[in-house]
Amino acid sequence: MNQTDELRQAITDLFLTGTDNDHDEDELLDLLEEVDFDAVRQALVTESRRIFEFEVASQADDAMNYRSCDLFGMNALLLERCVVRRNPNVYEFTGYSDCRG
């Protein structure tokens, strides 16, 4: 099974088991047939990058930009990005935990 087939299977399984709506299984499968999974896979590959446990970035003159070690040791997709604003500085949090600011 190639990557596109694996992606198609994963998304199909997700829709069939993880959706709680008025569509039946046949309707969901019909909708998924219209998805260009090759394009979805290529977009995911294009957007993937190194993910760090956390990154700290500032535009202040006396601030340091910092990032921790790799979270996965390979490319991945960033699932959450949140900017927390506290005047007069802006704190940017990048990570996977709850970000409520």
All heavy atoms as an XYZ file, in Angstrom:
816
protein
N       0.848     -1.174      0.000
C       0.000      0.000      0.000
C       0.901      1.247      0.000
O       1.775      1.384      0.843
C      -0.898     -0.032      1.250
C      -1.904      1.081      1.289
S      -3.002      1.058      2.728
C      -4.004     -0.356      2.397
N       0.683      2.158     -0.954
C       1.508      3.365     -1.007
C       0.949      4.435     -0.070
O      -0.091      4.264      0.559
C       1.638      3.860     -2.451
C       0.314      4.318     -3.036
O      -0.554      4.824     -2.337
N       0.162      4.141     -4.339
N       1.656      5.553      0.014
C       1.283      6.616      0.955
C      -0.096      7.199      0.667
O      -0.847      7.510      1.592
C       2.332      7.719      0.932
C       3.645      7.312      1.528
C       4.668      8.419      1.432
O       4.536      9.347      0.633
N       5.695      8.323      2.250
N      -0.435      7.347     -0.596
C      -1.746      7.901     -0.941
C      -2.850      6.944     -0.506
O      -3.872      7.375      0.044
C      -1.833      8.181     -2.447
O      -0.781      9.077     -2.820
C      -3.165      8.785     -2.828
N      -2.651      5.656     -0.725
C      -3.652      4.670     -0.290
C      -3.775      4.638      1.231
O      -4.882      4.512      1.770
C      -3.302      3.281     -0.811
C      -3.451      3.171     -2.322
O      -4.208      3.981     -2.904
O      -2.803      2.287     -2.912
N      -2.647      4.752      1.922
C      -2.685      4.785      3.386
C      -3.432      6.021      3.879
O      -4.223      5.942      4.828
C      -1.269      4.772      3.952
C      -0.556      3.451      3.793
C       0.872      3.488      4.281
O       1.276      4.459      4.957
O       1.603      2.524      3.997
N      -3.189      7.163      3.248
C      -3.894      8.396      3.608
C      -5.390      8.260      3.346
O      -6.217      8.623      4.185
C      -3.323      9.577      2.825
C      -3.989     10.926      3.057
C      -3.782     11.377      4.500
C      -3.431     11.957      2.091
N      -5.736      7.709      2.185
C      -7.144      7.504      1.841
C      -7.814      6.608      2.883
O      -8.920      6.908      3.364
C      -7.271      6.872      0.455
C      -8.704      6.542      0.064
C      -8.808      5.894     -1.304
N      -8.567      6.899     -2.326
C      -7.533      6.904     -3.159
N      -6.632      5.949     -3.100
N      -7.387      7.861     -4.053
N      -7.150      5.532      3.269
C      -7.723      4.615      4.246
C      -7.875      5.278      5.617
O      -8.896      5.128      6.284
C      -6.859      3.353      4.362
C      -7.468      2.288      5.240
C      -8.788      1.792      4.680
O      -8.873      1.446      3.504
N      -9.827      1.768      5.496
N      -6.860      6.042      6.031
C      -6.909      6.706      7.338
C      -8.041      7.735      7.396
O      -8.788      7.797      8.377
C      -5.568      7.367      7.640
N      -8.171      8.529      6.342
C      -9.227      9.550      6.329
C     -10.603      8.897      6.226
O     -11.553      9.317      6.893
C      -8.987     10.563      5.191
C      -7.750     11.412      5.530
C     -10.208     11.450      4.976
C      -7.334     12.377      4.460
N     -10.719      7.847      5.434
C     -11.992      7.127      5.329
C     -12.383      6.534      6.677
O     -13.532      6.668      7.118
C     -11.901      6.025      4.260
O     -11.581      6.630      3.003
C     -13.212      5.258      4.148
N     -11.431      5.890      7.350
C     -11.711      5.332      8.680
C     -12.128      6.422      9.654
O     -13.045      6.226     10.449
C     -10.492      4.586      9.225
C     -10.196      3.311      8.461
O     -11.080      2.847      7.696
O      -9.084      2.779      8.619
N     -11.444      7.548      9.595
C     -11.769      8.665     10.481
C     -13.197      9.153     10.250
O     -13.958      9.358     11.189
C     -10.776      9.809     10.267
C     -11.029     11.079     11.064
C     -10.814     10.817     12.544
C     -10.120     12.190     10.581
N     -13.564      9.316      8.994
C     -14.911      9.786      8.688
C     -15.975      8.768      9.072
O     -17.048      9.122      9.542
C     -15.040     10.138      7.199
C     -14.701     11.565      6.910
C     -13.394     11.961      6.748
C     -15.702     12.506      6.807
C     -13.078     13.277      6.495
C     -15.403     13.830      6.545
C     -14.075     14.219      6.397
N     -15.686      7.498      8.865
C     -16.693      6.479      9.159
C     -16.859      6.227     10.653
O     -17.941      5.893     11.115
C     -16.340      5.174      8.444
C     -16.405      5.230      6.918
C     -16.016      3.892      6.328
C     -17.785      5.656      6.437
N     -15.792      6.400     11.422
C     -15.880      6.126     12.864
C     -15.954      7.388     13.709
O     -16.446      7.344     14.822
C     -14.672      5.302     13.341
O     -13.478      6.041     13.099
C     -14.618      3.963     12.647
N     -15.470      8.496     13.172
C     -15.361      9.697     13.990
C     -16.365     10.778     13.698
O     -16.266     11.872     14.227
N     -17.324     10.509     12.845
C     -18.308     11.537     12.547
C     -19.640     11.173     13.175
O     -20.083     10.030     13.124
C     -18.497     11.714     11.024
O     -18.832     10.453     10.460
C     -17.246     12.257     10.379
N     -20.239     12.149     13.764
C     -21.553     11.971     14.376
C     -22.506     12.955     13.699
O     -22.696     14.071     14.158
C     -21.470     12.230     15.884
C     -22.776     11.931     16.584
O     -23.570     11.149     16.036
O     -23.001     12.486     17.672
N     -23.031     12.528     12.555
C     -23.913     13.428     11.807
C     -25.027     12.628     11.147
O     -25.198     11.442     11.404
C     -23.111     14.231     10.779
C     -22.341     13.333      9.848
O     -22.808     12.269      9.472
N     -21.156     13.752      9.452
N     -25.756     13.290     10.272
C     -26.919     12.677      9.639
C     -26.587     11.871      8.383
O     -27.486     11.314      7.759
C     -27.945     13.758      9.283
C     -28.465     14.457     10.515
O     -28.494     13.819     11.586
O     -28.850     15.634     10.410
N     -25.308     11.812      8.000
C     -24.932     11.081      6.789
C     -24.743      9.599      7.106
O     -24.147      9.242      8.104
C     -23.631     11.630      6.198
C     -23.729     13.060      5.799
N     -24.462     13.477      4.716
C     -23.183     14.180      6.327
C     -24.368     14.787      4.598
N     -23.595     15.241      5.571
N     -25.226      8.755      6.204
C     -24.959      7.335      6.392
C     -23.630      6.979      5.723
O     -22.994      7.808      5.076
C     -26.116      6.473      5.876
C     -26.328      6.582      4.370
O     -25.476      7.167      3.683
O     -27.352      6.083      3.888
N     -23.223      5.749      5.878
C     -21.904      5.321      5.391
C     -21.769      5.485      3.883
O     -20.729      5.938      3.393
C     -21.675      3.863      5.787
C     -20.301      3.349      5.437
C     -20.046      1.961      5.964
O     -20.462      1.658      7.098
O     -19.399      1.184      5.237
N     -22.806      5.153      3.135
C     -22.741      5.281      1.670
C     -22.579      6.736      1.238
O     -21.821      7.033      0.308
C     -23.996      4.682      1.028
C     -24.048      3.167      1.173
O     -22.966      2.553      1.283
O     -25.157      2.618      1.188
N     -23.270      7.639      1.909
C     -23.137      9.065      1.585
C     -21.718      9.556      1.866
O     -21.139     10.313      1.075
C     -24.125      9.899      2.393
C     -25.563      9.759      1.951
C     -26.504     10.542      2.842
O     -26.380     10.458      4.076
O     -27.360     11.257      2.277
N     -21.157      9.140      3.004
C     -19.789      9.545      3.334
C     -18.792      8.998      2.316
O     -17.872      9.702      1.897
C     -19.418      9.081      4.738
C     -20.103      9.829      5.882
C     -19.799      9.155      7.207
C     -19.691     11.276      5.904
N     -18.967      7.751      1.923
C     -18.061      7.168      0.927
C     -18.179      7.883     -0.409
O     -17.171      8.096     -1.095
C     -18.340      5.672      0.781
C     -17.963      4.819      1.993
C     -18.432      3.377      1.794
C     -16.480      4.870      2.269
N     -19.393      8.282     -0.783
C     -19.582      9.043     -2.025
C     -18.871     10.392     -1.945
O     -18.242     10.839     -2.910
C     -21.073      9.265     -2.314
C     -21.785      7.991     -2.757
O     -21.089      7.034     -3.168
O     -23.025      7.954     -2.675
N     -18.967     11.059     -0.794
C     -18.282     12.347     -0.620
C     -16.769     12.173     -0.694
O     -16.061     12.984     -1.294
C     -18.674     12.976      0.718
C     -20.105     13.496      0.839
C     -20.401     13.887      2.285
C     -20.312     14.682     -0.092
N     -16.272     11.112     -0.087
C     -14.823     10.884     -0.072
C     -14.278     10.505     -1.447
O     -13.097     10.714     -1.722
C     -14.462      9.810      0.953
C     -14.604     10.246      2.411
C     -14.483      9.054      3.348
C     -13.573     11.301      2.755
N     -15.116      9.970     -2.319
C     -14.668      9.637     -3.673
C     -14.278     10.887     -4.457
O     -13.490     10.811     -5.392
C     -15.753      8.869     -4.422
C     -15.877      7.427     -4.007
C     -16.947      6.692     -4.789
O     -17.419      7.225     -5.820
O     -17.314      5.595     -4.367
N     -14.833     12.034     -4.066
C     -14.548     13.283     -4.773
C     -13.241     13.939     -4.316
O     -12.788     14.895     -4.926
C     -15.706     14.253     -4.568
C     -17.016     13.755     -5.138
C     -18.165     14.685     -4.842
O     -17.918     15.850     -4.493
O     -19.322     14.245     -4.970
N     -12.639     13.428     -3.259
C     -11.403     14.010     -2.729
C     -10.210     13.545     -3.559
O     -10.070     12.357     -3.859
C     -11.210     13.602     -1.244
C      -9.873     14.093     -0.717
C     -12.356     14.127     -0.397
N      -9.359     14.474     -3.937
C      -8.123     14.159     -4.655
C      -7.042     13.871     -3.612
O      -6.358     14.779     -3.134
C      -7.727     15.325     -5.554
C      -6.494     15.031     -6.390
O      -5.869     13.959     -6.207
O      -6.147     15.889     -7.223
N      -6.904     12.606     -3.235
C      -5.982     12.240     -2.168
C      -4.518     12.420     -2.566
O      -3.667     12.627     -1.706
C      -6.248     10.813     -1.692
C      -7.495     10.708     -0.864
C      -8.673     10.260     -1.424
C      -7.496     11.092      0.466
C      -9.831     10.176     -0.665
C      -8.640     11.021      1.230
C      -9.812     10.553      0.663
N      -4.210     12.354     -3.861
C      -2.838     12.657     -4.299
C      -2.494     14.110     -3.991
O      -1.398     14.411     -3.512
C      -2.672     12.391     -5.796
C      -2.610     10.916     -6.116
O      -1.978     10.164     -5.346
O      -3.200     10.513     -7.131
N      -3.440     15.019     -4.247
C      -3.215     16.437     -3.956
C      -3.132     16.676     -2.454
O      -2.315     17.479     -1.992
C      -4.320     17.286     -4.570
N      -3.960     15.982     -1.674
C      -3.919     16.120     -0.218
C      -2.567     15.647      0.312
O      -1.934     16.318      1.120
C      -5.068     15.326      0.444
C      -4.908     15.295      1.953
C      -6.410     15.914      0.062
N      -2.107     14.494     -0.167
C      -0.810     13.979      0.277
C       0.315     14.939     -0.085
O       1.189     15.237      0.729
C      -0.535     12.601     -0.327
C       0.762     11.968      0.213
C       1.194     10.773     -0.610
N       1.461     11.095     -1.989
C       2.577     11.693     -2.434
N       3.519     12.058     -1.595
N       2.752     11.945     -3.712
N       0.285     15.476     -1.302
C       1.338     16.404     -1.731
C       1.316     17.676     -0.886
O       2.361     18.196     -0.513
C       1.195     16.751     -3.215
C       2.325     17.581     -3.746
C       3.673     16.903     -3.569
O       3.833     15.724     -3.833
N       4.655     17.654     -3.095
N       0.135     18.171     -0.565
C       0.028     19.373      0.276
C       0.588     19.100      1.671
O       1.283     19.942      2.250
C      -1.423     19.823      0.373
N       0.305     17.925      2.220
C       0.843     17.575      3.539
C       2.363     17.477      3.515
O       3.043     17.960      4.417
C       0.238     16.251      4.018
C      -1.250     16.283      4.341
C      -1.756     14.873      4.611
C      -1.537     17.201      5.509
N       2.893     16.873      2.463
C       4.354     16.755      2.344
C       4.983     18.135      2.186
O       6.008     18.443      2.807
C       4.716     15.840      1.154
C       6.200     15.918      0.836
C       4.305     14.403      1.449
N       4.373     18.981      1.388
C       4.907     20.322      1.137
C       4.924     21.164      2.404
O       5.861     21.916      2.651
C       4.069     21.025      0.046
O       4.126     20.240     -1.142
C       4.592     22.415     -0.227
N       3.898     21.040      3.222
C       3.774     21.863      4.429
C       4.493     21.287      5.645
O       4.600     21.951      6.670
C       2.299     22.072      4.773
C       1.563     22.910      3.756
C       2.121     24.321      3.634
O       2.463     24.940      4.666
O       2.240     24.798      2.491
N       4.985     20.071      5.553
C       5.641     19.484      6.725
C       6.984     20.162      6.980
O       7.639     20.659      6.072
C       5.815     17.980      6.543
O       6.769     17.708      5.545
N       7.361     20.223      8.247
C       8.634     20.825      8.645
C       9.044     20.239      9.987
O       8.306     19.484     10.590
C       8.518     22.339      8.740
C       7.576     22.818      9.840
C       7.591     24.332      9.933
N       6.791     24.814     11.022
C       7.239     25.002     12.258
N       8.474     24.718     12.572
N       6.445     25.462     13.206
N      10.222     20.605     10.443
C      10.677     20.173     11.759
C       9.777     20.776     12.827
O       9.461     21.963     12.795
C      12.106     20.629     12.035
C      13.139     19.858     11.284
C      13.208     18.478     11.829
N      14.510     17.901     11.622
C      14.698     16.608     11.563
N      13.692     15.797     11.719
N      15.888     16.125     11.368
N       9.369     19.979     13.771
C       8.545     20.437     14.885
C       9.388     20.346     16.156
O       9.990     19.316     16.443
C       7.275     19.576     15.040
C       6.463     19.571     13.743
C       6.438     20.049     16.218
C       5.916     20.915     13.341
N       9.429     21.430     16.881
C      10.193     21.492     18.112
C       9.251     21.420     19.314
O       8.069     21.741     19.195
C      11.013     22.784     18.157
C      11.950     22.911     16.989
C      11.604     23.678     15.891
C      13.149     22.238     16.972
C      12.438     23.779     14.801
C      14.004     22.323     15.885
C      13.649     23.099     14.796
N       9.779     21.001     20.433
C       8.950     20.931     21.632
C       8.346     22.290     21.938
O       7.191     22.384     22.325
C       9.759     20.422     22.814
C      10.097     18.948     22.702
C      10.867     18.443     23.891
O      11.006     19.169     24.892
O      11.338     17.307     23.823
N       9.135     23.333     21.778
C       8.603     24.691     21.874
C       9.555     25.655     21.202
O      10.724     25.360     20.994
C       8.323     25.117     23.327
C       9.540     25.170     24.194
C      10.297     26.330     24.289
C       9.922     24.067     24.936
C      11.417     26.390     25.095
C      11.040     24.116     25.749
C      11.784     25.270     25.828
N       9.012     26.807     20.807
C       9.798     27.876     20.213
C       9.438     29.171     20.920
O       8.280     29.409     21.247
C       9.479     28.031     18.730
C       9.872     26.859     17.872
C       9.483     27.084     16.423
O       9.976     28.035     15.798
O       8.650     26.307     15.942
N      10.433     29.998     21.126
C      10.209     31.317     21.701
C      10.821     32.322     20.733
O      11.976     32.209     20.361
C      10.865     31.450     23.097
C      10.663     32.845     23.643
C      10.323     30.397     24.040
N      10.025     33.284     20.325
C      10.500     34.294     19.383
C      10.024     35.662     19.852
O       8.920     35.809     20.345
C       9.989     34.006     17.985
N      10.894     36.652     19.699
C      10.544     38.010     20.090
C      11.205     38.976     19.134
O      12.263     38.704     18.577
C      11.012     38.287     21.518
O      10.793     39.634     21.845
N      10.580     40.122     18.971
C      11.155     41.158     18.125
C      11.857     42.232     18.956
O      12.407     43.178     18.405
C      10.072     41.782     17.256
C       9.489     40.798     16.275
C       8.388     41.403     15.437
O       8.048     42.569     15.573
N       7.820     40.607     14.556
N      11.844     42.061     20.263
C      12.512     43.035     21.128
C      14.021     42.970     20.912
O      14.586     41.909     20.665
C      12.175     42.754     22.588
N      14.689     44.119     21.018
C      16.125     44.184     20.765
C      16.936     43.326     21.721
O      17.955     42.750     21.346
C      16.615     45.632     20.845
C      16.071     46.481     19.708
O      15.742     45.890     18.652
O      15.971     47.699     19.885
N      16.518     43.253     22.968
C      17.298     42.525     23.956
C      16.794     41.092     24.183
O      17.202     40.428     25.130
C      17.302     43.273     25.289
C      15.897     43.494     25.826
O      14.931     43.240     25.083
O      15.770     43.920     26.980
N      15.950     40.600     23.298
C      15.379     39.264     23.468
C      16.140     38.231     22.650
O      16.844     38.555     21.699
C      13.922     39.262     23.062
N      15.993     37.003     23.061
C      16.633     35.893     22.386
C      15.559     35.016     21.736
O      14.519     34.776     22.331
C      17.366     35.041     23.433
C      18.722     34.648     23.026
S      19.651     33.801     24.320
C      18.500     32.829     25.203
N      15.791     34.572     20.526
C      14.921     33.586     19.904
C      15.477     32.214     20.259
O      16.685     31.994     20.217
C      14.877     33.765     18.389
C      14.200     35.061     18.007
O      13.421     35.607     18.765
N      14.521     35.552     16.828
N      14.588     31.296     20.618
C      15.042     30.005     21.105
C      14.080     28.927     20.632
O      12.889     29.141     20.525
C      15.075     30.019     22.643
C      15.480     28.706     23.250
C      16.804     28.335     23.315
C      14.518     27.839     23.747
C      17.172     27.117     23.858
C      14.875     26.615     24.292
C      16.202     26.268     24.346
O      16.570     25.060     24.877
N      14.621     27.771     20.363
C      13.790     26.605     20.104
C      14.435     25.403     20.769
O      15.654     25.303     20.858
C      13.567     26.378     18.621
C      14.829     26.135     17.847
C      14.519     26.000     16.377
N      15.740     25.685     15.670
C      15.963     25.956     14.420
N      15.040     26.546     13.705
N      17.094     25.641     13.849
N      13.598     24.507     21.220
C      14.091     23.331     21.932
C      14.464     22.241     20.943
O      14.499     22.455     19.733
C      13.012     22.829     22.890
O      11.912     22.361     22.132
N      14.658     21.047     21.448
C      15.040     19.918     20.593
C      13.849     19.465     19.737
O      12.702     19.814     20.004
C      15.550     18.765     21.442
S      14.366     18.169     22.644
N      14.159     18.684     18.710
C      13.115     18.136     17.850
C      12.139     17.310     18.669
O      12.528     16.543     19.545
C      13.714     17.219     16.783
C      14.397     17.975     15.680
O      14.240     19.200     15.611
O      15.099     17.332     14.878
N      10.872     17.468     18.362
C       9.856     16.698     19.066
C       9.771     15.278     18.537
O       9.623     14.334     19.293
C       8.498     17.398     18.948
C       7.346     16.828     19.740
C       7.669     16.811     21.236
C       6.089     17.633     19.506
N       9.888     15.109     17.222
C       9.714     13.792     16.616
C      10.977     13.236     15.972
O      11.039     12.060     15.671
C       8.613     13.837     15.552
C       7.299     14.310     16.074
C       6.745     15.476     15.606
C       6.621     13.578     17.032
C       5.523     15.918     16.079
C       5.405     14.019     17.516
C       4.857     15.188     17.040
N      11.954     14.074     15.682
C      13.140     13.603     14.985
C      12.925     13.443     13.491
O      13.743     12.839     12.801
N      11.819     13.945     12.985
C      11.534     13.925     11.552
C      10.516     15.021     11.259
O      10.015     15.657     12.172
C      10.986     12.560     11.128
C       9.697     12.173     11.773
S       9.251     10.521     11.209
C       7.842     10.226     12.206
N      10.235     15.234      9.990
C       9.276     16.267      9.632
C       7.867     15.871     10.055
O       7.509     14.693     10.083
C       9.303     16.540      8.137
C      10.522     17.328      7.734
O      11.298     17.762      8.568
N      10.696     17.516      6.449
N       7.080     16.879     10.376
C       5.680     16.675     10.765
C       4.924     17.945     10.451
O       5.491     18.913      9.937
C       5.602     16.344     12.250
N       3.656     17.958     10.769
C       2.837     19.150     10.568
C       2.536     19.776     11.911
O       2.239     19.080     12.878
C       1.526     18.803      9.866
C       1.660     18.356      8.434
C       0.319     17.893      7.893
C       2.208     19.467      7.561
N       2.605     21.082     11.954
C       2.260     21.817     13.159
C       0.747     21.833     13.293
O       0.037     22.289     12.410
C       2.799     23.245     13.073
C       2.557     24.126     14.277
C       3.302     23.560     15.494
C       3.022     25.529     13.986
N       0.245     21.326     14.412
C      -1.194     21.211     14.606
C      -1.802     22.393     15.325
O      -2.997     22.625     15.232
C      -1.501     19.935     15.404
C      -1.061     18.637     14.758
C      -1.370     17.468     15.670
C      -1.741     18.455     13.415
N      -1.001     23.138     16.032
C      -1.542     24.235     16.825
C      -0.537     25.373     16.855
O       0.650     25.152     17.024
C      -1.821     23.759     18.248
C      -2.319     24.845     19.171
C      -2.510     24.326     20.583
O      -1.609     23.627     21.082
O      -3.540     24.622     21.166
N      -1.011     26.567     16.674
C      -0.167     27.749     16.816
C      -1.026     28.826     17.439
O      -2.121     29.090     16.974
C       0.383     28.204     15.490
C       1.397     29.306     15.642
C       2.056     29.606     14.311
N       3.206     30.433     14.537
C       4.446     30.000     14.554
N       4.699     28.739     14.355
N       5.434     30.814     14.772
N      -0.513     29.426     18.471
C      -1.307     30.369     19.235
C      -0.414     31.547     19.607
O       0.707     31.362     20.048
C      -1.832     29.660     20.481
S      -2.492     30.731     21.715
N      -0.910     32.744     19.423
C      -0.181     33.935     19.833
C      -0.852     34.476     21.085
O      -2.042     34.761     21.084
C      -0.154     34.995     18.721
C       0.519     36.262     19.205
C       0.538     34.448     17.487
N      -0.075     34.587     22.137
C      -0.581     35.106     23.400
C      -0.093     36.540     23.526
O       1.104     36.800     23.485
C      -0.063     34.258     24.583
C      -0.574     34.812     25.895
C      -0.474     32.809     24.404
N      -0.995     37.470     23.690
C      -0.633     38.884     23.773
C      -0.736     39.364     25.209
O      -1.779     39.281     25.826
C      -1.535     39.713     22.877
C      -1.400     39.360     21.427
C      -2.241     40.267     20.544
N      -2.260     39.779     19.197
C      -1.295     39.962     18.309
N      -0.220     40.621     18.657
N      -1.392     39.490     17.102
N       0.377     39.861     25.698
C       0.412     40.510     27.003
C       1.173     41.811     26.807
O       2.348     41.800     26.496
C       1.109     39.627     28.028
C       0.321     38.382     28.341
C       0.831     37.714     29.607
N      -0.011     36.591     29.927
C       0.269     35.325     29.621
N       1.371     35.044     28.987
N      -0.556     34.373     29.947
N       0.494     42.906     26.942
C       1.110     44.215     26.692
C       2.234     44.469     27.665
O       2.130     44.106     28.821
C       0.052     45.315     26.782
C      -0.919     45.221     25.625
O      -0.541     44.795     24.548
N      -2.154     45.593     25.857
N       3.311     45.099     27.235
C       3.587     45.622     25.893
C       4.244     44.587     24.986
O       4.525     44.888     23.837
C       4.548     46.767     26.179
C       5.330     46.299     27.351
C       4.357     45.498     28.191
N       4.498     43.388     25.468
C       5.164     42.369     24.650
C       4.149     41.408     24.044
O       3.026     41.296     24.493
C       6.149     41.568     25.498
C       7.263     42.437     26.025
O       7.748     43.307     25.328
N       7.650     42.215     27.251
N       4.579     40.709     23.021
C       3.774     39.662     22.407
C       4.530     38.362     22.600
O       5.695     38.251     22.249
C       3.552     39.928     20.901
C       2.824     38.765     20.256
C       2.785     41.217     20.704
N       3.878     37.388     23.182
C       4.472     36.080     23.392
C       3.848     35.115     22.396
O       2.637     35.045     22.275
C       4.201     35.581     24.813
C       4.712     36.518     25.867
C       3.881     37.469     26.437
C       6.034     36.468     26.256
C       4.348     38.339     27.392
C       6.516     37.336     27.215
C       5.663     38.261     27.783
O       6.136     39.122     28.725
N       4.678     34.397     21.702
C       4.156     33.453     20.717
C       4.445     32.050     21.205
O       5.588     31.688     21.456
C       4.796     33.677     19.356
C       4.184     32.830     18.288
C       4.614     33.258     16.907
O       4.830     34.454     16.677
O       4.729     32.361     16.069
N       3.406     31.261     21.348
C       3.524     29.887     21.806
C       3.276     28.963     20.628
O       2.301     29.106     19.912
C       2.497     29.607     22.904
C       2.385     28.161     23.267
C       3.303     27.597     24.124
C       1.394     27.378     22.731
C       3.220     26.263     24.459
C       1.295     26.046     23.047
C       2.213     25.483     23.924
N       4.169     28.031     20.431
C       3.986     27.024     19.397
C       4.116     25.677     20.066
O       5.146     25.381     20.653
C       5.044     27.156     18.287
O       4.937     28.446     17.721
C       4.841     26.112     17.227
N       3.084     24.877     19.985
C       3.167     23.574     20.624
C       1.891     22.799     20.482
O       1.006     23.159     19.735
N       1.791     21.754     21.259
C       0.669     20.841     21.126
C      -0.212     20.822     22.350
O      -1.202     20.139     22.397
C       1.185     19.424     20.860
C       1.837     19.351     19.514
C       3.184     19.586     19.362
C       1.089     19.102     18.376
C       3.772     19.549     18.128
C       1.670     19.072     17.145
C       3.011     19.286     17.021
O       3.574     19.259     15.794
N       0.125     21.578     23.377
C      -0.705     21.576     24.571
C      -1.791     22.644     24.463
O      -1.817     23.424     23.531
C       0.154     21.826     25.811
O       0.735     23.101     25.736
N      -2.661     22.673     25.427
C      -3.765     23.628     25.446
C      -3.212     25.050     25.527
O      -2.380     25.347     26.345
C      -4.662     23.329     26.656
C      -5.944     24.102     26.600
O      -6.269     24.652     25.538
O      -6.626     24.154     27.631
N      -3.681     25.911     24.665
C      -3.150     27.278     24.593
C      -4.297     28.237     24.762
O      -5.008     28.546     23.830
C      -2.458     27.488     23.248
S      -1.674     29.076     23.095
N      -4.515     28.686     25.976
C      -5.655     29.557     26.263
C      -5.274     31.011     26.509
O      -6.123     31.844     26.620
C      -6.413     29.016     27.466
C      -7.008     27.676     27.189
C      -7.855     27.188     28.306
N      -8.356     25.878     27.951
C      -8.741     24.984     28.804
N      -8.694     25.234     30.079
N      -9.175     23.831     28.403
N      -3.973     31.278     26.646
C      -3.510     32.641     26.781
C      -3.984     33.280     28.021
O      -4.054     34.420     28.233
